[in-house]
Amino acid sequence: MTKLNVLKRNAIALCALSLAGCISVGPDFEKPEADVLSSWKAHHGPSASVNEVESPRWWQNFNDPVLDDLVNRAYRQNLTLQIAGLRVFEARALLGVAVGSLYPQGQSLRGSTSTVEISRNADPIATLPEGFRDSVENDFDRNALGLDMAWELDFWGRYRRGVESSDALFEARIAGYDDYLVTLIGDVSYAYVLLRTLE
């Protein structure tokens, strides 16, 4: 077999391995199509206004310090909202773990140094003539340095799919936190307005 054939085979094997690293198992996520109206029914009604930007602190439009205080206390003390916030932190940490799996999973660096001295009364120094024994160096230094890395290559896209999944979970946890927050503020404001109305 000639060197040219060996080089061709090695090149083909290298290309196949590099292409295999780009393959991901399973279909890519595609957002499902859903029929959504371009505008809502009362879009052109007299009470609707599309030009104003909605305030994220909409309850402050009532100019009621008691309502502001109730919303702030509910925001600080609601356990469900705090759990949702902790789930966001958890999902962000899991995303970091998933991204970390793309890199070497284990690394170790070690080093050692030692000095070895051979006895002048042991072989091979003891068998030398008297004049040579004193001129022979009977000690030497031994130094070693090593680096080990363990890395599982992502040939089939397992780790890349894990990153996609963790990223989606992170975004879902943020949306869940926002959902809890909107529901909490809406419930507190509704209960307060209902109480004032009944008074």
N, C-alpha and C positions, 0 to 999 in steps of 0.2 A: 504494500500500500504506500503510495507516494505521500509526500508531505502536503501536497496540494489537496488531496482527498481528505487527509486528516484535518486540515484547516477548514475545509468546507463542512465536514461533519460537526466540528466544534462550533462553527458559526451558526449552523442550523440549530444545534442543541441550545446555544445561547439565545437565539431569537425565540425559540419555542418557550424557554423558561421565562424570558422577559414578557412575552405575550400572556403566558399563564398568570403572571402577577397582576394583569389588568382585568382578569375575569372575575366577575362577582356572581355568586350563585343566587338564583331567584330573580324574579322580575323587579324592575324599578317601580317605585311608587308613582302612581298617576292619580291626580286628584279627580274624583268622580264628577261627572257633569251633573248639574242640578239646575232645573228651571227656576230662575229667580227673576222677579219683576224688576224692571229698571227703576220704577218709582212706586211709592206706596199710595194707597187709595186716596187719602185726604191730602195728597201732596199740594194740590192747588186750592185747598180750602182757605177760608178767611182767617182761621186760627193758626195756620201753619206758616212758618217762616223758614226758608232754606238759606237765607243769607247770614244769619247769626251763627257764630261759632259757639258750640255748647261748652259751658264752663265745667271743668272737672269737679269743681266745688259748687255744684248747682244749688245745694241747700242753703248756701249763704245769701242767695237772692231773697230769702224771706226776711233777712235782717233781724233774726231772732237769736240773741245770745244764748238762750236756754237750749235751743235746738243745736246750735254750734257746739255747746258743751257736751250735750248728749251724744252727738256723732263722734266727737273726739274721744270721749270716754269709751264708747263702744268699740272704736278703732283700736284703742290701746289695750282693752281688757277682754276682747272676745277670743275665747280659746280656739274656736274653729278657724278663725282667721290666722291665729298664730301657728296652728298646725299646718295650714295651707302654706304659710311662709316658710316653715321648716321643710316642707316637702319640696319647695323650690330650691332651697340650699342642698337638700339631698340629691335632687336630680342633677344639679350643677356638679356636685362631687362625682356622681356616677358617670357623667359625661367626661370629666377629667380622667377617670379610670379607663373609660373606653378609648379615649384618644391615646392614653399612655400605652395601651396594648399594641399600638402600631410601632412602637419603638422597642429596643432591646429590653426584655423583661428581667434579666438578671445580669449584673455586672459585679465583678470582684477584682480588686487590685491587691497584689501581695508582693512583699519584698522581704529579703532576708540577707544577712551578711554574717560570715563566720570566719574565724581564724583557726587553721588547723596546724598543729605542730607535731612532727614525727619525732619520736624518741631517738636519741643518738645510739642507744643500745639495741635498737630493733633493726631487723632487715628493712631495707637494703643498706642503710648507713653503717650498721655494725660490721658488715662484711668488707667495707672499703679499707684500704690501707690507712695507717695512722695519720699520715700527712694530708690525706684528702678529707678526712672526717670533719675537720674544723672549717674547711673552705666550702662545704656543701650547706646550702640553706635548707634548713629542716622545717620551715614554716611557710605557709601560703594562705592567702585570703580567698574566700569563696563568696561571691555576691550573686544574688539572683533577683530578678524582677519579672513579674508575670501579670497578665491581664486576661481575664476570661469574660466572655459575653455570651449570653444565651438569647437567641432571637428566633421566634417562630415566624417564618415568612408567611404573608397573607396571600397565598396563591389563589384561593377560591373566594376571597372577599369577605371572609367571616368577620374579621375585625372592622372592616369598613362598614359592613351592615350593622355591626354593633354600635359604631359611632352614629350612624344615621338613626338607629332606634333610640339611643340615649338622647340625641338632639331633639327628636320628636317628643320624647317624654319630658324633657326640660321645658319645651315650649308649651306642652299641655299643662304642666304644673303652674306655669305663669298664668295661663288662661284660667285655670281653676282658681288661683288666688284672686285674680281680677273679678271672677264671677262671685266668689264669696264676698268680696269687698262691696261690689255693687248691690248685692242682695242685702247685706247688712245695713248699708246706709239707707237703702230704700225702705227696709222694714222699720228702722228707727224713725225715719222721717214720717212714714205713713202713720205709725202709732202715735207720734207726737201731734200731727195735724188732726188725727181723729179725736184725740183727747181734747185738744183746744176747741174743736167743733162741738163736741158734746158739752163742754163747759159753757 
